[in-house]
Amino acid sequence: MNHFELFGLVEGFELDTRQLADTYRQLQTQFHPDRFATAPEREQLVAVQRAAQINDAFTTLKAPLRRAEYLLSLRGTELRGEQQTLQDTPFLMQQLEWRERLADLKGEPEPERAIKDFRHEIRHDHQLLMQRLTQDLAAGNDVSAADCVRKLKFVDKLLEELERFEDSLFES
């Protein structure tokens, strides 16, 4: 049983997160290991395994990039742990530009303002990539969707680095 089936959801990128959360709570209540504390050892083990499966499925489906990766894996495109590099020259150039801007933030006279502007730009690009990912997955264009996931992973890491840099400004 795949994660979508476990939660009674239609297999696809777009899903009702409220339904996902509600079903998660119901399944957790139904299969929580504490409910099987007095059951035979075999039933206890099954309950623990089922609870772990429910937790893993929920964690995967609630996060858009994980959900996209999982959906692509169900369709035969495995991205987890891959070492493939992106072959999109304009995006690679954009990565270099972003890295330079991140490094240049240290010398900005008003770093808070520069960080805010940079974050806004990156989030805008993130939103555009998410829209494209949604469209590609809906259209079954898995090759392009996989590239979007790769790009989004980079953008997410860049946002995390930007946040760490911002935090370091206030620690000094």
C-alpha positions in Angstrom: 0.0 0.0 0.0 1.5 3.3 -1.0 1.3 6.5 1.1 -1.6 8.0 -0.8 -3.6 4.8 -0.5 -2.8 4.6 3.3 -4.4 8.1 3.7 -7.3 7.5 1.3 -6.0 10.2 -1.1 -6.0 10.4 -4.8 -2.4 9.9 -6.0 -1.2 13.3 -7.1 0.9 16.3 -6.1 -2.0 18.5 -5.1 -3.8 17.3 -2.0 -6.0 18.4 0.8 -3.6 19.0 3.7 -6.5 19.3 6.1 -7.8 15.8 5.1 -4.2 14.5 5.3 -3.9 15.8 8.9 -7.3 14.6 9.9 -6.7 11.1 8.6 -3.2 11.1 10.2 -4.8 11.8 13.6 -7.4 9.0 13.1 -4.8 6.5 12.0 -2.5 7.4 14.9 -5.3 6.9 17.3 -6.3 3.6 15.8 -2.7 2.2 15.6 -0.9 3.9 18.4 1.3 1.3 20.1 -0.1 2.2 23.6 -3.4 0.8 22.6 -1.7 -2.5 22.1 0.2 -2.5 25.4 -1.6 -5.6 26.7 -1.9 -7.3 23.4 0.2 -10.3 22.4 3.8 -9.5 21.4 3.1 -10.1 17.7 0.2 -7.5 17.7 2.4 -5.0 19.6 5.1 -5.4 16.9 2.6 -4.9 14.1 1.2 -1.8 15.8 4.7 -0.3 16.1 5.5 -1.1 12.5 2.1 0.4 11.4 2.6 3.5 13.5 6.1 4.0 11.9 4.6 3.5 8.4 1.9 6.1 9.2 4.4 8.6 10.5 6.7 8.1 7.5 3.8 8.5 5.1 2.6 11.6 6.8 6.0 13.2 6.9 6.5 12.5 3.2 3.1 13.7 2.1 2.9 16.9 4.1 6.1 18.3 2.7 5.7 19.4 -1.0 9.2 18.4 -2.2 9.1 15.1 -0.4 5.7 14.5 -1.8 6.9 15.3 -5.3 9.9 13.0 -4.9 7.7 10.2 -3.7 5.2 10.7 -6.5 8.0 10.6 -9.0 9.4 7.5 -7.4 6.0 5.8 -7.8 6.2 6.8 -11.5 9.7 5.3 -11.9 11.9 8.3 -11.4 14.0 7.9 -8.3 15.6 11.1 -6.9 16.5 10.2 -3.4 20.3 10.0 -3.0 20.9 10.6 -6.6 24.2 12.1 -7.7 23.0 13.5 -11.0 23.9 17.1 -11.7 21.6 19.5 -13.3 22.2 20.2 -16.9 20.4 23.6 -17.0 23.1 26.2 -17.8 20.9 29.3 -17.1 20.0 27.9 -13.7 23.6 27.0 -12.9 24.6 30.6 -13.7 21.8 31.7 -11.4 23.2 29.6 -8.7 26.6 31.2 -9.1 25.0 34.7 -9.0 23.1 33.8 -5.8 26.2 32.4 -4.2 28.1 35.6 -5.0 25.3 37.7 -3.6 25.2 35.7 -0.4 28.9 36.2 0.0 28.6 39.9 -0.7 26.0 40.4 2.0 28.8 40.4 4.6 30.0 43.8 3.2 26.7 45.4 2.9 26.2 48.7 4.8 22.6 47.7 5.6 22.8 43.9 5.7 19.3 43.5 7.2 17.7 45.3 4.2 19.9 43.4 1.7 19.0 40.1 3.3 15.3 41.0 3.1 15.5 41.9 -0.5 17.5 38.8 -1.4 15.1 36.6 0.5 12.2 38.1 -1.3 13.8 37.5 -4.7 14.7 33.9 -3.8 11.2 33.2 -2.5 9.7 34.6 -5.7 11.8 32.2 -7.8 10.8 29.4 -5.4 7.2 30.1 -5.9 7.6 30.1 -9.7 9.4 26.8 -9.5 6.6 25.3 -7.3 4.0 26.4 -9.9 6.0 24.8 -12.7 6.5 21.6 -10.6 2.7 21.5 -10.0 2.0 21.9 -13.7 4.7 19.3 -14.8 3.4 16.7 -12.3 -0.2 17.2 -13.4 0.8 16.9 -17.0 2.9 13.8 -16.4 6.1 15.6 -17.5 8.2 13.7 -15.0 11.6 14.7 -16.5 10.9 18.4 -16.1 9.3 17.8 -12.7 12.4 16.0 -11.5 14.5 19.0 -12.7 12.2 21.3 -10.8 12.7 19.2 -7.6 16.5 19.4 -8.0 16.3 23.2 -8.4 13.9 23.6 -5.5 16.3 21.6 -3.3 19.0 24.1 -4.2 16.8 27.1 -3.5 15.7 25.6 -0.1 19.3 25.1 0.9 20.1 28.7 -0.2 17.3 30.0 1.9 18.6 28.0 4.9 22.1 29.4 4.4 20.6 32.9 4.2 18.8 32.3 7.4 22.0 31.1 9.1 23.8 34.1 7.9 21.1 36.4 9.2 21.2 34.6 12.6 25.0 35.1 12.7 24.6 38.8 12.3 22.6 39.0 15.5 24.9 36.7 17.5 27.8 39.1 17.2 
